[in-house]
Amino acid sequence: MHLYSHFEEKGYRIEAYIPNTDTDIDAFEIHVLIDGERKKTLYVPLVYLPVFGVDVGDMNTIEAFADAMMKALPEAQSFDESASAALDEIESNFGGQIVRSKIAERHAGSLRDPFN
């Protein structure tokens, strides 16, 4: 995955990654970090592979996703299970569960946890 964009707000660093190989999943991979420690990884499916850059529609989707995330998140020092659950719901609303299913299928039978 290749770092596409990042921003900092409310004490979080949010990083968005895009696929850069044929074996990467067709999705944005979002890392939610606090003080450099990854607290959550989220997925948002891409409509188009970013061969020549991210499609405008996919850009709009990831921006809407980021807006929804930041509205739901408390200040970083208050991040807890309820904030994590809110992010899970937002991810699901944007199709992230479909991506998680594809990742799980790819790693079926593997001893490695694909989400950590």
Secondary structure, DSSP 8 states (H G I E B T S, - for coil): -EEEEEEEETTEEEEEEE--STTS-SEEEEEEEETTEEEEEEEEE-SS--SSS--HHHHHHHHHHHHHHHHH---GGG--HHHHHHHHHHHHHTTHHHHHHHHHHHTTT-SS-TT-
